[in-house]
Amino acid sequence: MPRKARSFQGNTVYHVMNRAAARAEIFRKEADYAAFERTLEEAHARIPLRILSYVIMPNHFHLVLWPARGDGQNLSEFMRWLQVTHVQRWHAHYHSSGTGALYQGRFKAFPVQGGFAHFQYPGKVCRYVERNPLRAGLVREAQAWRWGSLWRRLSGTPEQRALLAAWPEGSYPGDQAWAERVNRTQGAAEEKALQACIKRGRPFGDPAWVSKAAATMDLGHTLRPRGRPKKAEKVKQKHPQPRR
């Protein structure tokens, strides 16, 4: 049975990620990271979606994408081209058979509340994404991780910085202040909520918006517990007790 096509809305921020099959390390050396970044740049040149942040980790990647109004379905095409091209080039580079799966499957994506007027929740997601190398103990400061948007934003050339979309006016606190915010510990509850969204593809925002988004975007299943619902137990009374 073919998989159900996913629908994405324009002018909605999405946290997108994918992980290597069996959590294998697919970014083994600097050239592997650089190759993925070049492919990301090419994907952006072909389909110029707004990229708010990203990070490439040894066995997975995160992107925060923001399709323009009326441009939601370009997210699928962007990700399809990015992943297919990266997989083909990876197999060619490592002279592998090309038949084994490089990623676990289709990318995961969940919508995030906010836009130009309210950037609170996208900011939390971008911070979570850019904190990944620090959280994993790969660096002492998040901006020291070369393969992500925080390094690109703070230390990249003008051409490198051009890959990243501008945040809404007033929502970006400035490079130094943002770096300090990323390096501060993120609350456990916030991290747990974001990890649940990643796992289930659940919308991220305040409870009222999450419920509405789940209903309008056909994501109600992401709010329900996993597994088959339990059937109500029937109480059998073969020998009912007489009333007193």
C-alpha positions, 0 to 999 in steps of 0.5 A: 500500500503506498504511503499517504502523501503529506501536506504542508502549509505555507507560511508555517514554520516546520522542524524537519529532521532525519536520522541514519538507518540503525543510527549509524554514523554517516557523517564520518569526516569533515568532507562528509559534513561539507558535502551535505552542506553543499547539497543543502545549498544546491537544494536552496538554490533550486527551491528557495525555502527560508532556512531559519536554522540547521545542524548536521550531527554524526548520524542525523540532521535538523532543519527549521524551514519556513515555506512562504505563503502558498508555498507549502508543498515545495517543502516536500520537493525540497526535502525529496531532492536534498535526501535523494541527492545526498544518498546518491552522492554518499553511496558514490563516494563510499563505493557502496552498492547503493541498495542499502537504506542510508536514512531510517525512512521519510523525514520527520516534520512538525509544524511550529506556532508562530510567524512574523508576529509571534516568533516565540515558539520558532525561536525555541525550536531554533535554539534546540536545534543549534544546541545539539552539538553542545548537548551531545558534548561535541563542543564546549560552546555551540557556535564552535560546531562548524556544521550548523547555522550558529557557526555560519551566522557568527563566523561565516562569509557573507555568501555563507550567511546568505543561506539563512533567512532573516528572522522577523524584525525584533525577534532576533536579539543579535548575534552575541545575545543569541549565542549566549541564549543558545549556550544557556541550558534549555529547560528540561520540560521544554526539551522533553516537549520538543523531543516528543514533537520530534518523535510523533510529528506533533505540532509545537506551540501553546495547547490551544494552537496545538489542538487547532493545528492538529485538527486542521492539518490532519495530525490528530493521531500525533496527540493520541497515545501510541498503540491500539485503544483499550477496549472498555472492560465489560463487567460480567455478572453471571450471578448478580447479587440480590438487592438488600 
